């Protein structure tokens, strides 16, 4: 007699992959709703909140210097025992953000807190319909990979 475990195991594996793919597509879709300019602007708002100072490229010399830096990336400069971080933006504000090591660490903390808040928001959204009947979807045994108790 042939066991039905094989087809069910394959089906569960397929369902898990489908759910993972749908989640990834949803996350990427949300990120795609934001334009590159909006992403940079949001990042720069966080930089300012973390204590970075804005230095506009308002002279020809500053413009020339800004154009040599990789855009939208952090660069670290060590001078003696002083560490400085710079972030160039030639597109949105045409400026340079300058911060201390403390400001950079604060920025990283803000980003981590935002990541955690986004994960918590996504988790909260998953089970927000009290009228949903989980029992209609069958038993919740080991290996199902979704639903309450997962």
C-alpha positions, 0 to 999 in steps of 0.5 A: 500500500502506498503512503500518502505522506509523500504528496502531503509533505510536498504540498506542505513544502510548496505552501511554505515556499508560496507563503515565503515568496508572497511575503518577499514580494509584498515587502519588495512591493512596499519598498517599490512604492517609495521613490529613490528621492523619497528614500534618500530624503527619509534617510537624511531626516534620520541623519539630522535626527541622529545629530549629523550636521548639513553642509551645503555645497554652495561654493564651486570648491565644495561642489567639486569636492562633493562630486568626488565622493560616492553618493549616498554612502557613509565614509569614515575619516580618522584624524588623530583620535577623532572619528568623523562620518560623512554622507554625501547627497549630490541629488536631493540636497546637494550637500554633505552630512557630517557627524561624530562617531556618537551621531553615527552610532545614534543613526544606526540605533534609530535604523535598528529601532525602525527595523524592529518597529516595522517587523512588529507592525507586519506581525501585528497585521498578520492576525488582525481579523477577529472574524477569521475562522482558522478552524475552517482551514483544517488541523494545526499540527506540526509542520504546517508552518502557518496559522496560530501557534506557528 
